[in-house]
């Protein structure tokens, strides 16, 4: 009994700790308008620059550290179970509302990593025109793009890091054809969540490495672009059956059944309130997915309320630097120009005589450390291997 009391106290303490980091605005009760989230590479240059300016300001205020801390402290409650989709949708909306306090017209764009799945290092998003790519040799610090020379204060004072899985390359990600095969086969929320989390979702975190493969990955803006893509994938699966906007199944981290009335960790709001992107408080759609019909939405019987608050991030500017390099990076980032969206152009081409390669398997040890499902990941590896083999067979016939 004492053991379980200690665990409970630790969970409560972690939530209190995370909530003391940065503002927590409440969701609006209705939508004055429905906004659109778009593919980041399709944004006009001025919209890209507005987004970059906003996230730089969030970083300056220490809010990126706060998001990283919160995600890290409750990671066991929001991964490997049916809180995953709804909680991360709420997390992204939290981020988006704070962005809009700085610039009301800015939305989170999504990163469609399926476009350059075979060669992610050729993706414009991972270049200096957007958010930079691999960290530099030696310390893995990101030194190019909109986050060039960013420092972070959580979990320690350091630079923002990425360390590609294979040195200079990330390895392949999932093609969208494989993602849509999962959409076609999964008939329950639990099936779909498990297959996406342990497949297409996980391989991006592993491929980018560094801070991105940790549970404090939200210190990197790319986390929000990646999870906007995961949210978009969920929204597309939901759009195929109106019942999916009201239903959820499976279990939470304590093996308690998850229903639309279950409360999301940290936010204490019903899961059902996050099942439709255009529902009250969320108020967005994706650029190529139809909105949920109003009659299909979950009707909340109660919504937790709490006061907005602000607090200085623990250990930021008031404490002496523990890492001089991190301090220098903060200064350099403040002076760096905003990259223009037109600086980088690349054709998505491959050698037609060579077969595409599927993503390499994620190791069992890596999966377990992140509370992911080793058996499901193996099944998803088989699925994506088969899809890539089919793509290669079709390409050979066309040569």
N, C-alpha and C positions, 0 to 999 in steps of 0.2 A: 504494500500500500504506500509506504514512504517513497518508494522509487517512482510510482506514478504521480504522486503529489509533486515531487521535484521536477518531473518532466512537464507537468502542467504549469508550474510556476515559471519554468524556463521559457515555455512557449509564450506565456503572457508577458514576461519581461522583454522578450525579443520584439513583440509587437509594439510595446510601449517605447522601446528604444528606437525602432524604426519610425514611429509616428512623431518623434521629437526632432526629426531631421529637416523637414521642409514643409511648405504649405500643403494643406489637404482641403481643397475647395469641394464643397458639396456639388452633386450633380444637379443641373436644372430639372425642374419638375415637368417641363414640356419642351418642345422644339419650336423656336421661332422660325427656323429654317433648317433644311436638310443640306449639309455640305457634302462635298465629294473628295474622297481620298484618291490620289492618282499615282501612277508609276513615276518614280522620281526622275527617270531619264526623259520623261515626256514633259516635265515642267518647263515653262518659259524661263529664260535666264533670270528675269527679275523675281520670279516666284522662288526659284532655287536660292537666290541670294537672300531673300527675306527669311526663308527657313533657316539658312545657315546663320544669319545674324541672331535669330531668336535662340537657337540652341547654344550659340556661343555665350549669349547673355545668361542662359540657364546654367551653363557651366561656371561662369564667373560668380554667380550667386551661390554656388555649391549644391544646386539642386540635383545635378547628375550624380554626385556622391550619395545624396539622399535616396534616389531611386535604386542605386546599386546596393546600398545598405539594406533597404526594405526587402528587396527581392532575395538577397542573400539570407537574411534572418528567418524568413518564413519559407525558404525554398522547399523544405520537406513537405509542406502542406499544399503546394501548388504545382508539383511535378509528379508524374507517375500515377495520377489519379484524375477523376472527372472534374476537378476544379480547374484543370489546366487551361482549357479554352476560355471559359467565362472569366476567370480571374485575370488572365493576361489581356483580355479585351477591356476589362475595367482599368487595369494598370495603364494601358495605352491611352485610354480616355483621360485618366488623371494627368498624364504627361501632356496631352493635347490641350486640356483646359488651362494648364499653367502656361503653355506656349501662347495661348490666346489672351492671357492677361498681359503679355508683352506686345503681341501683335494679333489683334482679333481676327485677321483674315488668313492666318496660317493654319494649315492642316498637316497631320503626319502623312507623308507620302509612303508608298510601299516600295520595297526592293524586290523586283521580280528576278530572283537568282536563277529561275528556270530558263531565261533567255540565253545565258552564257553558261549553262550547266556543265558543258564538257570542258570549258576552259575559263573558269571564273576569273583568273588573273587578267583576262581580256575585257572584263566587264567595266564599263565607264565608272560605275559606282566605286570601284576599288582603285581609282586613279586620283591624281592630284586635282583634277577638275571637280571631284566630289568629296569623298571622305577618306581618301588615301588607301594604301594597300598594306603590304607586309611591314612589320617593324624593322628597324635597321639592325644589322648584325651586331652582336655583342649584348645589347640591352633590350632589344625588341621594341624600342620606343617608336611610336608613329610620328613621322617627321614630314609628312606631306598631306595635302588636302585640307579640308575645313577643320580638322582636328589636329593639325600639325603642332607638335610639341605641347600638347595638352598635359597638364599635371592632374593628378587625382589625389584625394585625401583618404579614400576608403579602398581597401581595408588598411592600407598603409600609405604613407606619402610617397608617391612614385610618379613616373610618366604613364600615360595611356599606352598599353602594349598590344601588339598582335604578333603571333608567331605561327606562320603558315605550317600546315601539317607536314608538308614535304620540303621544307626549306624555302625554296623559291615559289612553290605552288601549293594550292589548297587541296589538290585532288578534285575529282569531279563531284558535282552536286546531283540532285535528282532532276531528270527531265520532267516537264509538266505532264507528259503522257503517262508517266508512272504515277504521278499524283492523282491524275484523273481516273486511272485504273482503281486506285484506292477509293475514290469517290463512288465509283460504279459498284464496288463490291461491298462496302460497309453499309449496313442497314441500321445500326444503332450508334448512338453517340459514343459509347464506350469503345466500340470497335474502331470508329473513325479516329477518335482522339489517340488511342494507343498506337495505331499504325502511322499516323502523321508525326506524333511526338517522337517515336522511336525510329523514324525513317528520315523523311525530308527535313524535318526540323533539326534533329540532332547533328546531321552531317555538316550543316553550315557552321554550327558552333564549333565543332571539332576542326573543320577545315581552316577557319580563320585563326583559331588558337589564341594564345596569350590571355588577356582579360576576357576575351569573348567566349572562352570555354569554361569560365568560372560561373558561380552563381551570383557574382556581383557584376555580370556582364552589362547591365544597364548603364554603367559609367561610360559606355561607348554608344554614341548615337546610332550606330549601325544596328544595335539590338532592337531599337524601336522600328527601324525600317524592315528588318527581318521579321519581327513579330507582327507587323502590319501585314506582311505577305502571308504569314500563317493564319492570321485573322481573316484575311481575304479568302483563303482556301476553305476555312470553316464556313464563311458566309456563302460561298458558292455551293458547298455541300448542303447547307441548310435550304438554299433557294430551290432545291430539287424536290422538296416536299414541305408544304406549309406546316405540317405537324411538328417539324423539327425546330420551329421558332418557339414552341411552348414546352418541349419535352427534353429531359436529360435523364441519364440513367447511370449505372455503375456505382462506384464507391469512392469515398474520400480517403485521405491518408490514414484515418483511423478505422477503415473498413465499415464505415457507416454509409448506408445508401444515400446517394445524392439525388435530390429532386429539385424542381424549380423553386421550392421554398427554402432550400438549404442556404445558409449564409456563407458568403465568400470570406475567407481569412482576411484580416486587417480591415477591410471595408465594412464588414457586417451588413452587407446588402444581399438581397436574395439573388441567387443564381439566375432566376427567371428574368430579372430586370436587365440582364446582359445578353439575352438570347437573340435580340433583334438589333441590328446596328442602327436602324432608324427609329428605335423606340425612345421614350422619354429619357433624357439625360445623355443619350449617345448621339443621336441626331446626325448621322453620316451614312453614306453609302459608298461603295466602290464604283469606279468609273465604268466597269463592264458587267456589273451584277445587278439584277433587279432588286428593288427594295422589298422588304417583307410587307405583304398586305396587312393592313391594320387589323383585320379580323383574326389574323394568325398569331398575333403577339400575345405573350403571357401578360395577364392582368395581375399586378402585384396587390396583395392584400395588406402589405405593410412594407415600409421602407425605413431602414435605420437612418437617423439624422444625427449630425454632430456639427459642432462649431468649426469654422475655419480657423486656422492658426498658423503662425510662422515662428520658426526658431532657427538660430544660427547652427550650421553644421558643426558637429563636435570635432575640434582639432583642425579648423581651417586657418584663417589668417591670424587668429589671436595666438596661435602656438608657433614656436620657432620651427623652421624647416628641419625635417629629419633627413632630407635628401636635397642637396643643393641643386642637383640636376633638375629635379622636379620644379624647383622654384624658378630656375632660369627658363624652363619650358613655358611656365605661365606667362612670363613677361614677353617671350617671343610670340606666343599665340595671340596676345592682345594686339600686336602690331601687324600681324599677317593680313594681307589683303583677302577679301572675299573672292573665291575663285569664280570665274564666269562659267556658265553652263555650256558655252560653245567652244571651250578650249580643247576638248578631246573628242576625236572622231575615230571610230574603228569599225571595220567591217567584220561581221560575225562569220568567218570562213574557216574551214578546216581542209586538210588534205583529203581529197575524195578517195585516195587509194588506201587510206588507213581506217580501220574500224574505230568507232567510239569506245571509250572505256567506261564501265560503270563505276560508281563510287566504291572505294575500298571499304571493307567491313569496319565497323567501329569495334574496338576491343571490348571484351567482357568486363575488364577491370575499369575502363573508362566509363562504360555504361553504368556499372554498379555505383561508382562514386557519385554519379549524378542521379541516382534513384530511377534509372531507366530500366526497361524490361529487356533482359538479354535474349530471351526466347523470341519475343516479338521483333526485336531488331534483326535477328537471324532470318525470320520469315520475311521481313521487309527487304532484306538483302537479296533473298531469292527472287522476290517480285521484281525489284529494280534490275537485277541481272537479266531476267527474262525479257523485260521491256527493252533494255539496251540491245540485247541479242536480236530482237525483232526489228528494231530500228536499223541495225547493221545489215540484216538480211534484206530489208527493203532497199537500202542504199546500194547494195551489191547488184540487185536486179536492175537498178536504174543506171548503172555505169555503162 
